[in-house]
Amino acid sequence: GALGAAGYAAVYASKNGDLARVLYGQDYMADLCGQDNSIEATGLPEFIEPRDDELTLFEKLHPGARISSRPPASRVRRGMRDHTSRSVLYFTLPAGELGGFAPVAVC
């Protein structure tokens, strides 16, 4: 049962999602590590508006668990940096600074 559910989730995610976001991660400026995030390379605008109007897998399987209200969308400015040589996402310690970095996610 659980293995089948995990397999279904993996197939659904590979068809409908972006596996690179899981493998490489995004930094604090919404840039994907391991790739060029410029407007020319991605085709994405400088500002993006994350959408949260689609149902989650849990909500599709359990209609009674649907969230009635969602927070309003916000605009996020992308960093648009080239991270082709930085494929690993690092999280600095939330307890303080690490090597001069503020506590954020950096490639």
C-alpha positions, 0 to 999 in steps of 0.5 A, a space after each residue: 500500500 505505502 510503496 504503491 502510494 509512494 510510486 504514484 506520487 513519484 510518477 505524478 511529480 515527474 509528469 507534472 513537476 520540475 525534478 530539478 527543483 527537488 534535486 538542486 533546490 532554489 536559493 533565497 532569490 528563487 534562482 534554481 541552483 545548477 542552471 542559468 537563471 537569466 531572463 534569456 535562458 529561462 524565458 521567465 520575467 523578472 517578477 513572478 507571481 506564485 500561484 496556489 490555486 491548484 489542489 494538492 495531491 492530498 486534497 484530490 484524494 480526500 475532497 473533505 480536506 480541501 482548504 477553503 481559503 488560500 493566502 493571496 498571491 504575492 510578487 517575487 523578484 527573481 535573482 536572475 543569476 547564473 548558477 551553472 557552477 553552483 549546483 549545491 544548495 546550502 542552508 546557513 545556520 538559523 542561529 546566527 551567521 556562518 562565514 559572513 552569510 545571513 541565515 538564508 539558502 544560498 547556492 
